[in-house]
Every structure is written in C-alpha cells, then in structure tokens.
C-alpha cells in the first residue's frame, strides 16, 4: 500500500497475521507491544478492536481537518518558497 491511509476493519481480524493485510491498527498494535507487552491471558480480538477504533478515529480526524496541514517547499534553483496543500488519501 503506502500511498493511502487504512485504519483496518473487523474483517481483518481473521487474517491479522497475514503480512499482506496492512493497516494503521496493526502498526499501532506493534508499537504498543514494545511499551506494554500483552498479558499472558490476553484476548487479542478485544485489543485489536480497540486499535481499529483508535486508528479509525485518527484517520477520520486527519481527513476532516486536511486544511490544518501546510507543506512548505523550500526555494530550489531560484524559485521562491511555495506553500502547497496536502490531501489525506484513505483506502477502503
């Protein structure tokens, strides 16, 4: 993927360990495990649903506030510095 943001979906739960299933929720789970390892009696589906909700909220917020982002392109070869708007592309 890489060219859009994808929160993930409940249907991903069945294939969570499949490397072809890419989502922000999976990346959040991986990052969180570094700081807070899952307990031995962990129920992964419940934790993963939490990450799906978190990722969905983050992506929705970014998409709903795209004008909050401004990218400054510095002067190159004598051309003046430009400010360009960004677009948040979301995958289904």
Buried (B, 14 or more C-beta within 10 A) or exposed (E): EEEEBBBBEEEBBEEBEEEEBBBBBBEBBEEBEEEEEEEEEEEEEEBBBBBBEBBBEBBEEBEEEEEEEEEEEEEEEEEEEEEEEEEBEEEE
